[in-house]
Amino acid sequence: MMTSLEKYNLLIDGKTQVPSREKYFDAVNPSTGEVFAQVADASQEDMGSAITGARRAFDTSGWPQLGVKERGQYLIKIAQLIRQEAKDLALLECLDTGKTIKQTTFIDVPTAADTFEYFGQLSWPLGGCVNPVPDPVESKTLREPVGVVGCIIPWNYPLIMAAWKIAPALITGNTVVLKPSPLASVSVMKLAQWIKAAGLPEGVLNIISSSSHEVSAELVKHPAVDMVSFTGSTRTGREIMRLASESVKKITLELGGKSPNIVFADCDLQTAVGGTLSAIFMNQGQMCTAGSRLLLEDKIYDAFMRELVTRTKNFKIGPAMSYETDFGPLISSEHRKHVLNFIEQGVKEGARLVCGGRIPQEEELRRGFYLEPTIFEGVHNGMSIAREEIFGPVLSVIRFSTVDEAVKIANDSEYGLAACVWTKDLNKAHDVSRRLRCGNVWINTYGGFYNEAPFGGCKQSGFGRELGLEGLLEYTHTKQICTDLTPGGKPLVSAWF
Ligand code: NAD
């Protein structure tokens, strides 16, 4: 019996809308290869309507003039709706992205709700700082919303990325047009269905799904958009920068990485092995912060590798929808090919494959986009598997013997997103952290993100920050108001001519 698939429509100017050309694209479950939903495929006109709606809401709805507390109430309501529907949302995110249900239930959905709630409860008044200029001049700095913000997000953490952008953009008084990736739009389009229930004024938040890069690019080029907050690959980030330059838009770019995970001999070995596994194999390695280069000190090399490889081989690979599964599929068959090409390249360049590297052959995994977790040793930092972002479950292990050597290898990368240091010597850990050229360092842990703390990269990992005070201020611009209280005006100004 044919059952009709659920359709997800656009959120434009407060209304759920069928796309103007009535086109939809398929949402595919990476665990089975099956189509499970259809998502609105917006046209340029749809994107134009969303931008016009956001512009009108910014210019005339009174949204930017509302107090932080009043705007916060809407975000808190969105957080409540996410929590009410947490179970369904976790399943949708799992079906759409291939993230394990354990991960979507305990990480993605609660994290998205927490971010909306955190920014919704913000008590920080925007601006109002007085500058210490000489009397009798009074100088005040205000922080004002930038205007209409276009947010473009990748497929690896759709709900979390949407929350990280929407919540700080709205609380600071901007209006938003958000575009998810065509590879993973469903959870975000589900969120779009609830925005009406949250009571947000029309046009304040618009959500547009589309399979077309041109439609996405329209959000960057359009003169009515004041800022673009982009998360995605470095390659697309370059294009965003080029397109945004036409209208001199403010941009933030959260891009790719090739993060070093540095393990010193004086670490707690079991903890560091566990952390290393999470750093590279969580979400099947499809993380911007993946610790894809393991820098391992000579003295513990053999013992560490034995434990790492044994534990990797014990992963239960399977459908993301099962709570038994440790390791699900990759996002698409095309992406798996891209990762397999890197594995082939690694072998050609002389690295030793110590585990994984193949498509699992079990009958029940045949139709999904599975790939074994893969570890290469004998890697040197000039190989393509050590230089390029693979964005999959491939770990390159590089030996070192001194602290200076570790820092040199770690910094020898085009990227500068994250790094990790494992040692019981906290003085050494902090010294190394300061010498690393990247935006985030984790010490004796990996992958913690906090709404209170800024996250982002340097070098070709981009610029700008998400979360924390710095992330919040990205969505504001600075205005200084200067009042001269000199009686009769300042002679050099008032009597110059
Ligand atoms: P991508 O660059 O292919 O796509 C990202 C988004 O940009 C998608 O929504 C896509 O539709 C859109 N897009 C593509 N071409 C465009 C164009 N010409 N104009 C406007 N929009 C366009 O990235 P992806 O494959 O979806 O995601 C993986 C990448 O994201 C990895 O490189 C990863 O490191 C990065 N990432 C970075 C962070 C971070 O915080 N630094 C977080 C998550 C993912």
Residues whose N, C-alpha, C, O or C-beta is under 5 A from the ligand:
A	BS01	NAD	I152 I153 P154 W155 K179 P180 S181 P182 H213 S216 A217 T231 G232 S233 T234 T236 E239 E254 L255 G256 G257 M287 C288 S461
